[in-house]
Amino acid sequence: MKKIFLFSIIIGLSFSCAKKVSEESKTLKDQESKPAVVVGGDADAHGCKASAGYTWSSLKKECVRLFEVGTKLAHAEDGKTYSTVAYVIFEGNQAELFLDTQKEPILLERKSEGESWSKDDYQLIPWKGYVLKKADKIIYTGE
């Protein structure tokens, strides 16, 4: 009688453990099928994470935080209130311009030290800080 009782307890425990293992494997399969949400998982084509404030600089050839390495340019005083700014990064005789109105940055060049950087109708002049003109109209100024 004791042997039958002991045998039935062992059988009962083995079935309950098998059920627990089966439930755990189902849970793991469900978790594997759902894509993981990663904070900062918004890397662009260059691996820059916009949620962390990084953007690609073709001038520096690396991800940069414009507010750390760039020079801030504010909208020129035209009677309007703006909540955005532009940034410029300098490297030798080149300047990379990040405007809030443009999707892609603009690469400006200058011929020599002390001259202004330009491309098409954009001109960045080093005068009392910096002045950015487009078609001879001042659009941004900065320190």
C-alpha positions in Angstrom: 0.0 0.0 0.0 2.8 2.4 0.8 4.5 1.6 -2.5 1.3 2.4 -4.5 0.8 5.7 -2.5 4.5 6.7 -3.1 4.3 5.8 -6.8 1.1 7.9 -7.3 2.7 10.9 -5.6 5.8 10.6 -7.9 3.6 10.3 -11.0 1.5 13.3 -9.9 4.6 15.5 -9.3 6.1 14.6 -12.7 2.9 15.6 -14.5 2.7 18.9 -12.7 6.4 19.8 -13.4 5.9 18.9 -17.1 2.9 21.3 -17.3 5.0 24.1 -15.7 7.9 23.6 -18.2 5.4 23.6 -21.1 3.9 26.9 -19.9 7.3 28.5 -19.6 8.3 27.5 -23.1 5.0 29.0 -24.5 5.7 32.3 -22.7 9.3 32.4 -24.2 7.9 31.7 -27.7 5.4 34.5 -27.3 8.0 37.0 -26.2 10.3 36.0 -29.0 7.6 36.7 -31.6 6.9 40.3 -30.4 9.5 42.8 -31.6 11.4 44.4 -28.7 10.8 48.1 -28.2 14.3 49.7 -27.7 14.7 53.2 -26.3 16.9 55.1 -28.7 16.3 52.5 -31.4 15.8 55.2 -34.0 19.2 55.1 -35.7 19.3 56.6 -39.2 21.3 55.3 -42.2 24.6 56.4 -40.6 23.7 55.0 -37.1 23.0 58.4 -35.6 20.2 58.4 -32.9 18.0 61.4 -33.2 16.3 60.7 -29.9 19.6 61.2 -28.2 20.2 64.5 -30.2 22.6 63.1 -32.8 22.6 63.9 -36.5 25.1 63.0 -39.2 27.7 65.6 -40.2 29.1 65.0 -43.7 31.8 67.6 -42.9 33.0 65.8 -39.7 32.1 62.3 -41.0 30.5 61.4 -37.7 27.3 61.7 -35.6 27.3 65.0 -33.8 25.1 66.9 -31.4 24.7 70.2 -33.1 24.0 72.0 -29.8 27.4 70.8 -28.5 29.7 71.3 -31.5 27.8 73.8 -33.7 27.5 77.5 -33.6 23.9 78.6 -33.0 22.3 81.0 -35.4 19.0 82.7 -34.5 16.4 84.0 -37.0 17.1 87.6 -38.0 14.9 90.2 -36.3 12.0 90.7 -38.6 9.2 91.3 -36.1 8.2 87.6 -36.0 8.7 85.2 -33.1 10.5 81.9 -33.9 10.9 78.8 -31.8 13.6 77.2 -34.0 17.3 77.9 -34.7 19.9 76.9 -37.2 23.4 75.6 -36.5 26.7 75.8 -38.4 29.8 73.6 -38.0 33.2 74.8 -39.2 36.1 72.7 -40.5 39.0 74.5 -42.2 37.6 76.5 -45.1 34.2 74.6 -45.1 31.1 75.2 -43.1 28.1 72.8 -42.8 24.8 74.6 -42.4 21.9 73.0 -40.7 18.8 75.1 -41.3 15.3 74.4 -39.8 13.8 75.0 -43.2 16.0 72.5 -45.1 15.9 68.7 -44.8 19.5 68.2 -45.8 22.5 70.3 -44.5 24.2 72.8 -46.9 28.0 72.6 -47.4 29.4 76.1 -47.8 33.0 76.9 -48.8 35.3 79.9 -48.7 38.4 80.7 -50.7 40.6 81.9 -47.8 40.8 82.9 -44.2 38.7 86.0 -43.4 36.4 85.7 -46.4 32.8 84.6 -46.3 31.5 81.0 -46.9 29.1 80.6 -49.8 27.1 78.2 -52.0 24.5 79.1 -54.5 22.5 82.1 -53.0 23.6 81.4 -49.4 26.4 83.5 -47.9 27.8 83.2 -44.3 29.7 86.3 -43.3 32.0 86.5 -40.3 30.9 89.9 -39.0 30.1 90.7 -35.4 29.7 87.0 -35.0 28.0 85.5 -38.1 25.4 86.7 -40.5 23.7 84.3 -42.9 22.3 85.8 -46.1 20.1 84.2 -48.7 19.8 86.2 -51.9 21.3 89.3 -50.1 18.7 89.2 -47.4 19.8 88.5 -43.8 18.0 85.5 -42.5 20.1 84.4 -39.5 22.6 85.9 -37.1 24.7 84.4 -34.4 27.7 84.7 -32.1 
